[in-house]
């Protein structure tokens, strides 16, 4: 079985070396880049199973690099590394298409667990889903990640897609913010559920605005539910 490959983009030499050693010990094939420009060249040179990307980089920032990658490729998983620690920064990074977000200083075991989780999610299923999931005139194909409402194909970021898919799979069930956080983000934002409200707003703009009826509904004091008009 081929090793899973990870491109590590980090300008701090000691952290880069530590990550290289730890990931190789875990059995991954590791590529390295110390600045954004070098990283973009490494990204274009081959396919990677995952990119571990520091936000603060010389030459080309991690956020700009992520934007360029997502402009070409919505599938390659990206985990952001950053020294910043606020809900706003997390939302911003995830909204640009990152699959996860780890704040420095981090525990290596936690980072490795996040990597394993993202790679599991990104791995193709042995029995790929062929059929569409429906709610009213909205449909999602898990195999192709296509999202269509009516005649329109919708463009969602990876995290927006995950949120909508979770709501759709649990349609007509009222979900509270903690349930959504655990299912979609996979870890706790230290009790702060604002990120859920922010992302619900993002998804509504794409899924509900400009259509005859809304699919995503707020249940005051509880959370959110996706249901069709019937």
N, C-alpha and C positions, 0 to 999 in steps of 0.2 A: 504494500500500500504506500502510495506517495505521501511524503510529509506535507502537512499544511504549511503554507508560506505566509509570513508576516513581514510587511515593510515597516520598520520602526523609523519614525522621523522625529529627531530630537537633537537640539543644538548643544545641550549640556553633555560633555564627553563622558563624565562619570555615570550619568543616568543612562546614556546610550549603551555604554559597555555593560552595565548591570542588566539592562533589559535583554541585550543580546545573549548574555550568559544564561540568564534564567529561562528565556524562551527556548534556547537550544537544548538546555537540560530537560525541558518539558517535551522535547521531540519535534519542535517546529523548525522549519527552514527560515532563516532570518536574513533580511536585507536591511541595509542601514543608509540613512541620509541625514546630514547635519544641517541642511538649510532647505528652504522651500523649493528653490530652483532645481537643486540636485534631486529632491524628492519627486518632483514632477517628471523629470527625465527617467527616474527609476520606475515610476508608475507607468509611463508610456512604453517602457522597454519590455514589459512582460505582465502577465496576469498574476495578481496577488489574491490570496484567500482573505486577507484582512490587512488594513492599514492602521497602525497606531500612530496618531498624529498630534504632536505638540502644537498648541495654539500660537505661542510666541516664538517665531522663527525669524532669522535674518534672511534677507533677499526677497522672500515671498512669504507672507504670513500664513499660518496654518488655516485661518478662515478663508483667505483668498485661494489657497491651494485646494481646500475642500470644495469651494465654489466651482473651480475649474474641473475638478474630478467629477462632480455631480452634473456638470454641464455635458459630460460625455458618457457617464456611467452611473446609473442609479442602483446598481446591484452590489458592487464591492463594499463589504462592510468597513466602516470607519469608526474607530473609537478615539475621541479627543482627550488629550492630556492638557491640563491647564492649572495654573497657580490660582486662578480666580475662583471664588466660591460664593456665587449668588444665584438665585433662581433666574434672574434676568439673563445671566451669561449662559446658564444651562439651556434655557429656552432658545436663545439665539443660536447656539451651536447646533442643537438638535434640529431646529427649524431649517438650517442650511443643509440638512441631510445626513448628519452624523447618526450612527446607530446607538451610540452610548457616549458617556461623558464621565471621566474620572478626574478628580481634583487632586493636585499635588499638595502635600506629600501623601502618597498612597501606600497602602499595604500590598506587598507583592501578591499575597494569596488572593486578595480581593480582585486585583487586576487580572490575575490568571483566571479566576472564576468568571469575570465579565467576558474575557476573551472566549472562553469555552462556550458561554451562553450565546454570544453573538454568532459564533461559528456554527453552533447547533441550529440556530434559527435560519441561518443563511444556507445551510446544507440542503441540497435537493432531496426531496422525499423519495423513498424507494417505491412508493405508490403515489405518484403525483396526482393532485386533484385536477380532474378534467372539467367538472361541472361548475357552473356559475352559482354564486350565492345571491339571493334576491331579497329586496325589501321595496315594495312598490316598483317604481321605475328605476331604482338603483340596483346595479349588479356588480359583483366583484369576482374576479377569477384568481384564485390563490396561486395557480401555476404560473400565470403570466403577469400577475399583479396589476392587471387592467382594472380600472374603475370607470364605470360608465353610468351616467344618469340621463335617461331619455335617449337622445341621439348624441350626447356630448361625452367625449372621453376626457376624464378629469386628471389633472396632473397634481399628484400629492407627494410630499416629502416622505421618506421612509417612516418617520414617526407618525405623521398624519395618517398614512396608510394603516399602520399597526393599530392606531386608535379606532379608526373607522371599521376595520375588520373585526375588532373585538366587540364593538357596539353591535355590528351586524350579526355576528354569531350569537349574540345574546339579546336579539331584538325582542321588544316588548317586556324585557326585564329591566327594572330600575336598578341602576348600578351607582353605588356611592363612589366618592373620589378615591378612597383608599383601595377599593377593589380595582378601579381603573389604573391607579398608579402601579399596583403590584403586578397586574396582568400585562400592561403595556410597557412600563419602564423597567420592571423587574427588580427594583430596589426602592428604598424609602428615601424621600427627600427630607429627612429629619422632621417629619410631621407636617411639612408645608405642602399643601395640595394645590397651590395657586397654578402650578404648571398645567394641571388638568383643565382648569377653566380657560387658560390661555389657548391651549391646543383645541379645545372644543370650539372656541371662537374661530380659530384658523380653519378648522374643518367645515364649520357651518358656512363660512364665506364661499367655499368651493362647492359644497354639496347642496346647500339649501337656498342660497341667494339666487335670484333670477329664475326660480322654479315655482310652480303653481302652489305647492304646499311643502312645509318643512318636514323633514324626517327625524331630526334630532331635537328632542324636547327636554326642557329643564323641569325637574321635579323639585320645587322649592323645599329647602331644608334637607334634601336627601341626595340628589345627584342628577343623573341624566339617563334618558332612555331613547332608543331608536325604534321608531314604529312607523308604518305607512299610514295613509289617510283613512284606511278602512277601519 
